[in-house]
Amino acid sequence: MKSLKFILHVSQNKKSSVVLFLVLTCLQGSLFAQSRLDSLFDVWEDSNKPDTIRAIALGDYIHDGPFNSNPDSAIVLADKLYDFTKKINYPKGTVDALNLRGYLFFRTGNYPLALSSYREGLSITEEINYKIGTADILLRTGFIYHDNEDVINALKYYQRSLKIYQEINDLDGIGSIYNEFGSIYNVKGDFDKALDYYLKSIAINKELDFEIGNSAQYINIGSLYLSNEDFEKALEYFQKGLAIERKKNDKLGMASALSGIGSVYSGQQNYTEALDYLEEALEISQGINDVQGSASIILSISDIYLNQENYLKVIQLCEKSLALSKQVGDLGGQEYAYESLYEAYRAIGNTNKALQYHEEMILISDSIRTEETAIKLQQIEFSKQVMEDSLLQVEKDLEVQMKHQKEVQKKDKNRNLAIGVGLICFLLAIGFFTRWRYVRKSRAIIEKEKNRSENLLLNILPAEIAEELKEKGEASARDFELVSILFTDFKGFTEKSAELSAADLIGEINHCFKAFDLICERYGVEKIKTIGDAYMAAGGLPVPSKDSVINTVLAALEMQSYMSQRLNEKEFSEGFTFEMRLGIHTGPVVAGIVGVKKFQYDIWGDTVNTASRMESNGAVGKVNISQDTYELIKDDSRLKFIHRGKIKAKGKGEIDMWFVEKV
């Protein structure tokens, strides 16, 4: 409709000749494109043509035709191309078919089938030394991990791919890698580096006279400006990307650009325009069966209704998005949907439903991280049980042998037999002594394993909770009215992970977290958990204390002081460390054990979410606290405060925040 209005407007201004020219130009381009597709398909169907030419023609037909507009049909044709190249023994063609099929599965959200295709393709490229095929598949395998927020594995594949692209001087491939690096820095909040990589990628495409290849980069730059709330710039780049995607008729790209424009208008509180673009994006995404994209767009629409306080609509949309996210195994989408459902049900006063969805959100985010600890505990318990069973059998054997010895002594009093019995007794004594030593040693091993098990238990649970768990076999959840939640996060973690070995990276994180553990212990603050490069602790539980708020803040200041000192030390020596953001909020929480066997002591409630926002909206080297925390410690003469004003926080609106420092 918008293009029709444009044409009518020009005609009414007596510029019909211009309109006619534009229409004829578009028709000519469309006819040319269709003619090329028909020609390619004719080559494919012509059995008199060489088989390799037919295979190449079908691959080009899929790329230029249904690849963007009809992915389901493209997958069917890609399967046909795969079967044909296998039949004619054309390995390069088979690799290209697998690469194409894998990317189509990726675009439609079917990650397992995409990975399966890529792995088969890589095995062939290694056999035939097909470097460009190897690099392309490695790049697209990285897309899958990147899409699932596994940045470490994504970087590994990107770097392997980049090395090959540089070796063969493939500028197009290098530009694609730069675009992905930009996305990684975007997620980590490093605006300058992200923009630099996006612009490098755009420059390469312009050098190759391939402006049509810049649509993804323009959309990514739009997202970058959107995250920094520069709505004017964001809109400019999203519209650039949309224009190219419409020209290519790339449905997935069009949905992405439209969704971005909708988010811009939503950020400007122009909800009518926002809904128009988001609903158009959703229609396209659903039309190409992009399940994950549809789920994400539905969440963006639900955010608008959440801002308008239309909570019933939010619930309806988020439940739909949740079902789609579960369908494709998108844990991040599930977590966001659960959080929105929690906020909506809380707003309408349905506390039971709100708590249910909040617990689901916590379980998803923690289940993977608790798996390893739970397995270790189970292994220790299993080893302990095996050892106890062995000791029990040894004791039974001893009892039987001693009874046998007494019977022999009673029945045979003959001197010769007595000597024999004595000799037997001597030998048995040696055996019993050996077994007794074995029992002693085994009991010592059991005791050691028991102590290790208890120490491990104390590493993941507070002492009071661990004691209750051992006595009762369970620990009840408890309400705490005044708990100070502390969150930390390292700046530049992803960048360092790309540059350093895993051993160096984990070694530095471990060094810092050990120091944090000692600081928390000194101030009576309970460590809750670590999440990647983030550290979470709480003051005021499991035993409430009147000094818990000030002690948590003092611990936070000492953590920042420690990181500053370590940064100074590293400047004058080899090695590296991180800069850190830290945030604190105080309020009520529920605390308890999540799970039955694979348990973890955790806390949940709106206080936890707000504390997380304090960290993400903080500054490097600073301790950022909420208004509630400030009110409780503002009279302490040891501290000084800097009012930051009202800061916009995701899902919370504007919140008063303060920087706190020691006098």
C-alpha positions in Angstrom: 0.0 0.0 0.0 2.8 2.5 0.8 4.4 2.0 -2.7 0.9 2.5 -4.3 0.4 5.7 -2.5 3.8 6.9 -3.7 2.9 6.2 -7.3 -0.5 8.0 -7.0 1.1 11.0 -5.4 3.6 11.4 -8.3 0.8 11.0 -10.9 -1.3 13.7 -9.3 1.7 16.0 -9.6 1.7 15.3 -13.4 4.9 13.2 -13.3 3.3 10.2 -14.9 6.2 9.7 -17.3 8.5 9.2 -14.4 6.1 6.7 -12.8 5.9 4.8 -16.1 9.7 4.7 -16.3 10.0 3.4 -12.8 7.3 0.7 -13.3 8.8 -0.4 -16.6 12.3 -0.6 -15.0 11.0 -2.7 -12.1 9.1 -5.0 -14.6 12.2 -5.3 -16.7 14.3 -6.3 -13.7 11.7 -8.8 -12.6 11.4 -10.3 -16.0 15.2 -10.5 -16.3 15.5 -12.3 -12.9 12.7 -14.7 -13.9 14.3 -15.4 -17.2 17.6 -16.2 -15.5 15.9 -18.6 -13.1 14.0 -20.3 -16.0 17.3 -20.7 -17.9 19.1 -22.2 -14.8 16.2 -24.7 -14.3 16.3 -25.7 -17.9 20.0 -26.5 -17.7 19.3 -28.6 -14.6 16.6 -30.6 -16.3 18.6 -31.1 -19.5 20.1 -34.6 -19.2 22.3 -34.0 -22.3 24.3 -31.4 -20.3 27.4 -32.5 -18.3 26.4 -33.6 -14.8 28.6 -31.1 -13.0 27.1 -28.2 -15.1 23.6 -29.4 -14.2 24.6 -29.5 -10.5 26.0 -26.0 -10.5 22.9 -24.7 -12.3 20.6 -26.2 -9.7 22.7 -24.7 -6.9 22.5 -21.3 -8.5 18.8 -21.7 -9.1 18.3 -22.4 -5.4 20.4 -19.4 -4.3 18.7 -16.9 -6.8 15.2 -18.3 -6.4 13.6 -19.9 -3.3 16.6 -19.5 -1.0 15.3 -16.1 0.3 11.6 -16.3 -0.6 10.6 -19.9 0.2 13.1 -21.7 2.4 11.0 -24.9 2.7 11.1 -25.4 -1.1 14.8 -24.5 -1.1 15.4 -27.4 1.4 13.6 -29.9 -0.8 15.7 -28.8 -3.8 19.0 -28.9 -1.7 18.2 -32.5 -0.7 17.7 -33.3 -4.4 21.1 -31.6 -5.2 22.8 -33.6 -2.5 21.5 -36.9 -3.8 22.5 -36.0 -7.4 26.1 -35.0 -6.5 26.5 -38.2 -4.5 25.2 -40.2 -7.4 27.6 -38.6 -9.9 30.5 -38.7 -7.5 31.1 -34.9 -7.4 32.6 -34.2 -3.9 32.8 -30.4 -4.2 29.2 -30.3 -5.3 28.2 -32.5 -2.4 30.0 -30.1 0.0 28.2 -27.1 -1.5 24.9 -28.9 -1.2 25.5 -29.8 2.4 26.6 -26.2 3.1 23.5 -24.8 1.4 21.2 -27.3 3.2 22.8 -26.6 6.6 22.4 -22.9 6.2 18.7 -23.3 5.2 18.1 -25.4 8.3 19.9 -22.7 10.3 17.7 -20.0 8.9 14.6 -22.0 9.8 15.8 -22.6 13.3 16.5 -26.4 12.9 20.0 -26.3 14.5 20.6 -30.1 15.0 20.0 -30.8 11.3 22.2 -27.8 10.4 25.0 -29.1 12.5 24.7 -32.6 11.0 24.9 -31.2 7.5 28.0 -29.1 8.3 29.8 -32.0 10.0 29.3 -34.2 7.0 30.5 -31.4 4.7 33.6 -30.8 6.8 34.6 -34.5 6.7 34.5 -34.3 2.9 36.4 -31.0 2.6 39.2 -32.4 4.6 39.5 -35.4 2.3 39.6 -33.3 -0.9 41.4 -30.3 0.5 38.6 -27.9 -0.4 39.7 -24.8 1.5 36.9 -22.4 0.6 34.3 -25.0 1.4 36.0 -25.6 4.7 36.1 -21.9 5.6 32.5 -21.3 4.6 31.2 -24.3 6.7 33.3 -23.3 9.7 31.9 -19.7 9.5 28.3 -21.0 9.3 28.9 -23.5 12.2 30.0 -20.5 14.2 26.6 -18.9 13.4 24.8 -21.7 15.2 26.8 -21.4 18.4 26.6 -17.6 18.2 22.8 -17.7 17.7 22.6 -19.9 20.9 24.8 -17.5 22.9 27.7 -19.9 23.1 30.2 -17.1 22.2 33.4 -19.1 23.1 32.6 -21.9 20.7 31.4 -19.4 18.1 34.8 -17.6 18.3 36.7 -20.8 17.9 34.9 -21.5 14.6 35.2 -17.9 13.4 38.9 -17.8 14.1 39.5 -21.1 12.2 37.5 -19.8 9.3 39.2 -16.4 9.3 42.7 -18.1 9.1 41.7 -19.9 5.9 40.0 -16.9 4.4 43.2 -14.8 5.0 45.4 -17.6 3.6 43.4 -17.7 0.3 42.8 -13.9 0.4 39.0 -14.3 0.3 37.8 -10.7 1.1 34.2 -11.7 1.0 34.8 -14.3 3.7 36.9 -11.9 5.8 34.1 -9.3 5.6 31.6 -11.9 6.9 33.9 -12.7 9.9 34.3 -9.0 10.7 30.5 -8.7 10.8 30.3 -11.5 13.3 33.0 -10.0 15.5 31.1 -6.8 15.5 28.0 -8.7 16.7 30.0 -10.2 19.6 31.3 -6.8 20.7 27.8 -5.5 20.4 26.5 -8.0 22.8 29.3 -7.2 25.3 28.4 -3.5 25.1 31.7 -2.4 23.4 30.1 0.1 21.0 33.3 1.4 19.4 34.8 -2.0 18.6 31.5 -3.4 17.3 31.0 -0.4 15.0 34.6 -0.6 13.8 34.2 -4.2 12.7 30.8 -3.6 11.0 32.3 -0.7 9.1 35.4 -2.8 8.1 33.0 -5.4 6.7 31.0 -2.8 4.8 34.2 -1.3 3.3 35.3 -4.7 2.0 31.9 -5.2 0.3 32.2 -1.8 -1.3 35.7 -2.6 -2.5 34.2 -5.7 -4.1 31.4 -3.6 -5.6 28.9 -5.8 -3.6 26.7 -3.2 -1.8 23.9 -5.8 -1.8 26.0 -7.8 0.7 25.9 -5.0 3.3 22.2 -5.5 4.3 23.1 -7.6 7.4 25.8 -5.1 8.5 23.4 -2.1 8.2 20.8 -4.0 10.3 23.5 -4.8 12.8 24.6 -1.2 13.0 21.0 -0.3 13.5 20.8 -2.7 16.4 24.0 -1.1 17.8 22.5 2.4 17.8 19.2 1.1 19.1 21.0 -0.4 22.2 22.5 3.0 22.8 19.0 4.7 22.3 20.3 6.7 19.4 16.9 6.2 17.6 17.6 8.5 14.7 20.8 6.7 13.6 19.2 3.3 14.3 16.2 4.1 12.1 18.6 5.3 9.3 20.5 2.0 9.2 17.5 -0.3 9.6 15.9 1.4 6.7 19.1 1.0 4.6 19.1 -2.7 5.4 15.4 -3.1 4.7 15.7 -1.5 1.3 18.4 -4.0 0.3 16.5 -7.0 1.8 13.4 -6.0 -0.1 15.5 -5.8 -3.3 16.8 -9.3 -2.6 13.4 -10.5 -1.5 15.2 -12.0 1.5 12.3 -12.8 3.8 14.4 -13.5 6.9 16.4 -10.2 6.4 13.2 -8.3 5.8 11.7 -9.6 9.1 14.9 -8.7 10.9 14.9 -5.1 9.6 11.2 -4.6 10.1 11.6 -5.9 13.7 14.4 -3.4 14.3 12.4 -0.5 13.0 9.5 -1.6 15.2 11.8 -1.6 18.2 13.0 1.9 17.3 9.4 3.2 17.3 8.7 1.3 20.5 11.7 3.0 22.2 10.3 6.4 21.1 7.0 5.3 22.6 5.3 5.6 19.2 3.5 2.3 19.8 1.1 2.5 16.8 4.0 2.6 14.3 5.9 0.1 16.3 3.1 -2.5 16.2 2.6 -1.9 12.4 6.3 -2.9 11.7 6.5 -5.7 14.2 3.3 -7.3 13.0 4.5 -7.1 9.4 7.8 -8.7 10.6 5.9 -11.4 12.4 3.7 -12.2 9.4 6.8 -12.7 7.2 8.6 -14.7 9.9 5.7 -17.0 10.3 5.3 -17.3 6.5 8.8 -18.8 6.2 8.4 -21.0 9.3 11.1 -19.1 11.3 10.1 -20.3 14.7 12.8 -18.6 16.7 12.4 -15.3 14.9 8.6 -15.5 15.4 9.2 -16.1 19.2 11.5 -13.1 19.4 9.2 -10.7 17.6 6.2 -11.8 19.7 8.3 -10.9 22.8 9.0 -7.4 21.3 5.2 -7.0 20.7 4.5 -8.1 24.3 6.9 -5.5 25.6 4.7 -2.8 24.0 1.6 -4.1 25.7 3.6 -4.4 29.0 4.4 -0.7 28.8 0.8 0.0 28.1 -0.1 -2.1 31.2 -2.3 -4.5 29.0 -1.2 -7.4 31.1 -3.7 -10.0 29.8 -2.4 -9.4 26.2 1.2 -9.7 27.6 0.3 -13.1 29.1 -1.4 -14.3 25.9 1.6 -13.3 23.7 4.3 -14.5 26.1 2.7 -18.0 26.5 2.7 -18.3 22.7 6.4 -17.1 22.5 7.3 -19.5 25.3 5.8 -22.5 23.4 7.8 -21.6 20.3 11.0 -21.1 22.3 10.6 -24.5 23.8 10.0 -26.0 20.4 13.5 -24.9 19.2 15.2 -25.2 22.6 15.9 -21.5 22.9 16.7 -21.1 26.6 17.3 -17.4 26.3 13.8 -16.8 24.8 12.2 -19.0 27.5 13.9 -17.1 30.2 12.8 -13.7 28.8 9.2 -15.0 28.4 9.1 -16.4 31.9 10.4 -13.0 33.2 7.6 -11.1 31.3 5.0 -13.6 32.5 6.2 -13.1 36.1 5.9 -9.3 35.8 2.5 -9.5 34.2 1.0 -11.9 36.8 2.6 -9.9 39.6 1.0 -6.7 38.2 -2.5 -8.3 38.2 -2.1 -9.6 41.7 -1.8 -13.4 40.9 1.2 -14.0 43.1 1.1 -17.8 42.8 1.4 -17.7 39.0 4.1 -15.0 39.3 6.2 -17.1 41.7 5.7 -20.2 39.5 7.1 -18.4 36.4 9.9 -16.8 38.4 11.0 -20.2 39.7 10.9 -21.5 36.1 13.1 -18.7 35.0 15.6 -19.4 37.8 15.6 -23.1 37.0 16.4 -22.6 33.3 19.3 -20.2 34.1 20.8 -22.4 36.8 20.1 -25.9 35.6 23.2 -26.2 33.4 25.5 -24.5 35.9 24.4 -26.9 38.8 24.8 -30.1 36.7 28.5 -30.5 37.2 28.5 -30.0 40.9 25.5 -32.4 41.3 27.3 -35.1 39.3 30.4 -34.7 41.5 28.3 -35.1 44.7 26.6 -38.2 43.2 29.9 -39.7 42.4 31.2 -39.1 45.9 28.1 -40.7 47.4 28.3 -43.6 45.0 32.0 -44.2 45.9 31.2 -44.0 49.6 28.4 -46.5 49.3 30.6 -49.0 47.4 33.3 -48.7 50.1 30.7 -49.2 52.9 29.4 -52.4 51.2 33.0 -53.7 50.9 33.7 -53.2 54.6 30.5 -54.9 55.6 31.5 -58.0 53.6 34.9 -58.0 55.1 33.4 -58.0 58.7 31.1 -60.9 57.8 34.0 -62.9 56.5 36.0 -62.3 59.7 33.0 -63.4 61.8 32.6 -66.7 59.8 36.3 -67.5 60.0 36.5 -66.9 63.8 33.5 -69.2 64.4 35.2 -71.9 62.3 38.4 -71.6 64.4 36.5 -72.1 67.7 34.8 -75.3 66.4 38.1 -76.7 65.2 39.7 -76.1 68.6 36.8 -77.8 70.5 36.6 -80.9 68.2 40.3 -81.9 68.0 42.4 -81.9 71.1 45.0 -84.2 69.7 48.5 -82.8 70.2 49.5 -83.1 66.6 46.2 -81.6 65.5 46.7 -78.9 68.2 50.0 -78.0 66.6 48.3 -77.9 63.3 45.4 -75.8 64.7 48.0 -73.5 66.3 49.7 -73.2 62.9 46.4 -72.4 61.3 45.5 -70.0 64.0 48.9 -68.3 63.4 48.2 -68.0 59.7 44.6 -66.9 60.4 45.9 -64.3 62.8 48.2 -62.9 60.1 45.2 -62.9 57.7 42.9 -61.3 60.3 45.6 -58.7 61.1 45.9 -57.9 57.4 42.1 -57.7 57.1 41.9 -55.5 60.3 44.5 -53.1 58.8 42.4 -53.1 55.6 39.2 -52.3 57.6 41.0 -49.5 59.4 42.4 -48.1 56.2 39.0 -48.4 54.5 37.3 -46.6 57.4 39.9 -43.8 57.1 39.1 -43.6 53.4 35.4 -43.4 54.1 35.9 -40.7 56.7 38.1 -38.7 54.2 35.4 -39.1 51.5 32.7 -38.1 54.0 34.7 -35.0 55.0 35.3 -34.2 51.3 31.6 -34.6 50.6 30.7 -32.3 53.5 33.2 -29.7 52.4 31.8 -29.8 48.9 28.3 -29.4 50.4 29.5 -26.4 52.3 31.0 -24.9 49.2 27.5 -24.8 47.5 25.3 -24.3 50.6 25.4 -22.1 53.7 26.4 -24.0 56.9 22.9 -23.7 58.5 21.2 -24.9 55.3 23.7 -27.8 54.9 23.1 -28.9 58.5 19.3 -28.8 58.1 19.6 -30.8 54.8 21.7 -33.5 56.5 19.4 -33.8 59.5 16.0 -33.6 57.7 16.9 -34.6 54.2 15.4 -31.4 53.0 15.5 -27.6 53.6 12.5 -25.3 53.5 12.4 -22.1 51.6 12.5 -19.0 53.8 11.4 -15.4 53.4 13.9 -12.7 54.2 12.7 -9.1 54.5 16.1 -7.3 54.2 18.8 -8.8 52.0 21.4 -6.9 50.1 22.2 -8.5 46.7 25.6 -7.9 45.1 26.4 -8.6 41.5 29.7 -8.2 39.6 30.6 -8.5 36.0 34.0 -8.2 34.1 34.3 -5.8 31.2 35.9 -7.1 28.1 35.6 -10.8 29.0 34.6 -11.9 25.5 37.5 -10.0 23.9 40.0 -11.6 26.3 38.4 -15.1 25.7 39.2 -14.6 22.0 42.8 -13.7 22.7 43.9 -16.0 25.5 44.1 -19.7 26.2 41.3 -21.2 28.3 43.9 -22.0 31.1 45.0 -18.3 31.3 41.5 -17.0 31.2 40.1 -19.3 33.8 43.2 -18.9 36.0 42.7 -15.1 36.2 39.0 -15.4 36.9 39.7 -18.0 39.6 42.3 -15.7 41.2 39.8 -12.9 41.4 37.0 -15.0 42.7 39.2 -16.5 45.4 39.9 -13.0 46.6 36.2 -12.2 46.5 35.4 -15.3 48.5 37.8 -14.2 51.3 36.4 -10.6 51.3 32.8 -12.0 51.6 33.9 -14.3 54.4 35.5 -11.3 56.2 32.3 -9.2 56.1 29.9 -12.1 56.7 28.4 -11.9 53.2 27.1 -15.2 51.7 28.4 -16.2 48.3 25.5 -17.5 46.2 27.0 -18.5 42.9 29.2 -17.6 40.0 27.7 -17.3 36.5 30.5 -17.4 33.9 32.4 -14.2 34.6 29.8 -12.8 37.0 29.8 -13.2 40.8 26.7 -13.0 43.0 26.6 -12.7 46.8 24.1 -11.6 49.4 24.3 -10.0 52.9 21.7 -10.7 55.5 21.0 -14.4 55.0 20.8 -17.2 56.0 21.2 -15.4 59.4 19.8 -11.9 59.3 22.1 -9.2 60.8 21.5 -5.5 61.5 24.9 -4.7 59.9 24.3 -6.7 56.7 23.6 -3.8 54.4 26.7 -1.7 55.4 28.9 -4.9 55.4 27.8 -5.8 51.9 28.6 -2.3 50.7 32.0 -2.3 52.4 32.7 -5.7 50.9 31.8 -4.3 47.5 34.2 -1.4 47.9 37.0 -3.7 48.9 36.3 -5.9 45.8 36.6 -2.8 43.5 39.8 -1.7 45.4 41.3 -5.2 45.0 40.6 -5.1 41.2 42.1 -1.6 40.9 45.3 -2.7 42.7 45.5 -5.8 40.5 45.1 -3.7 37.4 47.9 -1.4 38.5 50.1 -4.4 39.2 49.5 -6.0 35.8 50.4 -2.7 34.0 54.0 -3.2 35.3 54.3 -6.9 34.7 53.3 -9.5 32.2 49.7 -10.8 32.3 46.3 -9.3 32.3 43.2 -8.7 34.4 39.8 -7.2 34.1 37.9 -4.0 34.9 34.7 -4.6 36.8 31.2 -3.2 37.2 29.4 -3.8 40.6 25.8 -3.2 41.7 23.8 -3.6 44.9 20.1 -3.5 45.8 18.4 -4.2 49.1 15.0 -5.7 49.6 13.0 -8.9 50.4 13.8 -12.2 48.8 12.9 -15.9 49.0 15.8 -18.2 49.6 16.0 -22.0 49.5 17.3 -25.1 47.7 16.5 -25.5 44.0 16.0 -29.2 43.0 16.1 -32.4 45.0 19.2 -34.3 43.9 20.9 -31.7 41.7 20.4 -29.0 44.3 21.7 -25.5 44.7 21.0 -22.8 47.3 19.6 -19.8 45.5 17.5 -16.7 46.0 14.8 -15.2 43.9 12.4 -12.3 43.9 12.2 -8.8 42.3 15.1 -7.7 44.5 17.5 -10.0 42.5 16.3 -8.6 39.2 16.8 -5.0 40.4 20.3 -5.8 41.8 21.2 -7.2 38.3 20.0 -3.9 36.8 22.2 -2.0 39.3 25.2 -3.9 37.9 24.4 -3.6 34.2 23.8 0.1 34.6 26.9 0.7 36.7 30.3 2.0 35.7 33.8 0.4 35.6 35.6 0.7 39.0 32.4 2.0 40.8 30.0 0.6 43.3 26.4 1.4 42.0 23.6 1.2 44.6 19.9 1.7 44.5 17.8 4.3 46.3 16.6 1.6 48.8 20.2 0.7 49.7 21.2 4.3 49.9 18.4 5.1 52.4 19.7 2.4 54.8 23.3 3.6 54.9 23.2 7.3 54.0 24.1 8.4 57.6 27.3 6.3 57.8 30.2 8.7 58.2 32.6 6.3 56.5 30.9 6.7 53.1 30.2 9.4 50.6 27.6 9.3 47.9 27.2 10.7 44.4 23.6 10.9 43.1 23.3 9.8 39.5 19.7 10.8 39.1 17.1 8.5 37.5 18.5 5.9 35.2 16.4 3.8 32.8 16.7 0.1 33.6 15.2 -2.7 31.5 11.8 -3.8 32.8 12.0 -1.4 35.7 11.5 2.1 34.2 13.6 4.9 35.7 15.4 4.1 39.0 17.3 6.5 41.3 20.9 5.3 41.5 24.0 6.3 43.6 27.7 5.8 43.4 29.2 5.1 46.8 32.8 5.6 47.9 34.8 5.5 51.1 35.6 8.9 52.6 
